[in-house]
């Protein structure tokens, strides 16, 4: 029976079709290759055991990440859990997404 794809399949399709954009964020593929690790980065600002953090990427890279987050997580309820992301957006640009 053909049905809706599960969340993981949706993530894999999105990730694979936007790999170039993710590379342009300056965030290691070790992070964005996994939705769980990406969510940890957005929530905590970094992923334990992985180099890189939200603080280390440029404004341009952050805006690319912002576009990807807005695209995959269009619902504010999802984004409300991303505390480090929201704080960084406010700090850098004086506004929330």
N, C-alpha and C positions, 0 to 999 in steps of 0.2 A: 504494500500500500504506500503510495507516494503521499507524504505529508510534510508538515513544516519541519525544517531542519532544526536541530537542537542548538543551544547557545554556543557550544564548542565549535560546531561546524560553521556557524555564522562567523565566529571569531576567526577561524582558520581562513575562510574565504576572504574576509576583510583584510586580515594581516597580509596574506599572500598578494592580494591585488593592490595593496598600498605599501609594499616593501620599500620601494624607492622613497616614498614620503617618510616612512619610519626611519630610514637611514639618514634622511635630511634633518631629523630631530636631534642628532648627536647622542641619542640614548642607545646604549649597547643592544645589539640584537638578542643577547641573552635575556634582556628584560622584555622587549616588545615581542619576542617570539612566543611568549606565554601571556595569556590574558591575566592570569593570577598574578604574575610578577609585575605586569604593567599596572594593575589595580593597586598593588602594594606601593609602587613608585608614586602613583597619584595620591595615595592616602598618606604615606609616610615621608615622601620626598626622596627616598632612596630604598634600595633593596639590599638587605644584609648579605654580605658575601659577594656583591657585584659592584664593580667600579662604576662611578658616575652617579649623579643626582640631579634633581631639578635645579638646584642652585648652580650647577656647573655648565648648564647649556646657555647659549646666547639668547637674546630676545627674539631673534629671527627663528632660531630652532624651537624656542618655546611656542611661538605663534604657529609653527607647523604642527607641533604636538597639539596645540589648542584646536586646530582645524580637525585633526584626527579624532580627538576626544568628542568634539561636537558632532562629528559624523557618526561615530559608533555608539555614543551614549547620548542621544538627543534628549532623553528624558531627564529633567532636573533631579528626579529622585535618585537616579544612578549617580549623578555628579555630586549630589550633596554629601556623599561619603568620601569624596576626594579632597580631604581637608588641606593637604600640602599643596595640591594643585590650585585650589581656590585662593589660598593665602599667597602663593607665588604670583598668581594672576593679578591679585589686588596690589601686591607690592610693586610689581613691574609696571603695571599699566593703570593703576588707580581705579580698577573696576573688576567686577566679577563677570564671568562668562555669561 
